[in-house]
Amino acid sequence: MAGVSSQSLATVREGLESRLPGATLGLAEELFGVLSILDGNAGLRRALTDPSRTGKDKAVLVDQLIAGRVSPEAAAVVRDLVTERWANARDIGDALETLAATVVIAVAEQGSGVEGLDRLENELFSFIQVVASNHALQRALSDAQATPESKVALGLKLVPQAGPAARLLIAQAVRAPRGLKPAILVERFLELVAARQQRWIANVSVTRPLTASQLERLESGLNTMYARELKVNVTVDPTLIGGVRVSVGDEMVDSTVVTRLSDLRRKLAG
C-alpha cells in the first residue's frame, strides 16, 4: 500500500488510537465481520473507493449497510475509514484488516503493556513455526474443499495454550487469508505486534556509560514523560560528542551537540 492509500491508513490509524484504551475483542470481531462483507461484494468496494463520490456519500452508504448490525464504536471506525481516499478497491479491505488487528493487539496490551505484547508475539510465532515445519498442515489449512470452521478448529489446535487475542488473529488468518497462506497473514499480524512494541521501548544513545543512579533517573523521567513503564535500552555512542538521543516508537528527542551543530549549519546555509 503506497501513496494516497498509505496516507489514508495513517490517518485512520491515528484516529483509532483514541478508541483503543477501552477497546474489546468484540470490536475487532465486528470489524473483521465488516471486512467479510466488503470482500464478498466487489461492487460495494468500488463504490466506497470511487473518487467521484464524496466522503459524506460513502459514510451514508456504509451506514445503510451496517446500521443495527454492529456497535456504534465499530460503525464509527468504518465510517472514518470510508471517508478517506483509496487508490484501489483492495486497499480499503487491507486497511480495515489492519485496523481490526490493531484493536486485537491493543487489547493484548491492556493492563500488562509490553508483557502482553510479548505473549501475543510468542503465541503467533509458535503458530508460524508449527505450520512452517509441516507441509501436510499447510495443505490442510489451505484446502479449498474444507469448511472455514474445520480449518479454524485445526489452526487453533496447533496453539492450545494461546490466549484470546492470539486465537482471534489466528482464526481470522485461517478463515479469511484473503489470497495469502494463513501463516503469511499471521506473519503480517506479527509485524503489527512488533511495531506496537516499539511504543514501549526507549532506545537511548549517550556519549559515555551511565551510572546506576543516572540510569534510574533517566528511566523515571522517561516513564513520567510517556506515562508508561518503558523498557530502556542504552547505547554508548562517542560520536554524539555530548547530550543524549532518545527514540520511542516514531518519536525522537535529540539534544546532542552533533544535532545542534547540524541545525546551526542549516541556519547559516539558509
C-alpha positions, 0 to 999 in steps of 0.5 A: 500500500503506497501513496494516497492509500498509505496516507489514508491508513495513517490517518485512520490509524491515528484516529483509532488510537483514541478508541483503543484504551477501552477497546474489546475483542468484540470490536475487532470481531465486528470489524473483521465481520465488516471486512467479510462483507466488503470482500464478498461484494466487489461492487460495494468496494468500488463504490466506497473507493470511487473518487467521484463520490464524496466522503459524506456519500460513502459514510451514508452508504456504509451506514445503510449497510451496517446500521443495527448490525454492529456497535456504534464504536465499530460503525464509527471506525468504518465510517472514518475509514470510508471517508478517506481516499483509496487508490484501489478497491483492495486497499480499503479491505487491507486497511480495515484488516489492519485496523481490526488487528490493531484493536486485537493487539491493543487489547493484548496490551491492556493492563500488562503493556509490553508483557502482553505484547510479548505473549501475543508475539510468542503465541503467533510465532509458535503458530508460524513455526508449527505450520512452517515445519509441516507441509501436510498442515499447510495443505490442510489449512489451505484446502479449498474443499474444507469448511472455514470452521474445520480449518479454524478448529485445526489452526487453533489446535496447533496453539492450545495454550494461546490466549484470546487475542492470539486465537482471534488473529489466528482464526481470522488468518485461517478463515479469511487469508484473503489470497495469502497462506494463513501463516503469511497473514499471521506473519503480517499480524506479527509485524503489527505486534512488533511495531506496537512494541516499539511504543514501549521501548526507549532506545537511548544513545549517550556519549559515555556509560551511565551510572546506576543512579543516572540510569534510574533517573533517566528511566523515571523521567522517561516513564513520567514523560510517556506515562508508561513503564518503558523498557530502556535500552542504552547505547554508548555512542562517542560520536554524539560528542555530548547530550543524549538521543532518545527514540520511542516508537516514531518519536525522537528527542535529540539534544546532542551537540552533533544535532545542534551543530547540524541545525546551526549549519542549516541556519547559516546555509539558509 
